[in-house]
């Protein structure tokens, strides 16, 4: 088995961001199990991030009974 000199076979964690909100540190510290943080989801837009950087955007949905993201734009290429 050969060595991949470019590291293309290395696994990376992809994070799908559906929504964000700002709360204070005090509000965060006061949260407990069962509480709800309201989010404004104005669209089905999703940002896919690798190492905190947006690399693709898409739309949320489902396929085969699983949550899925349909890629609509590649923001940053890995080539």
Secondary structure, 3 states (H helix, E strand, C coil): CCCCCCCCCCCCCEEEECCCCCCCHHHHHHCCCCCCCCCCCCCCEEEEEECCEEEEEEEEEEECCEEEEEEEEECCCCC
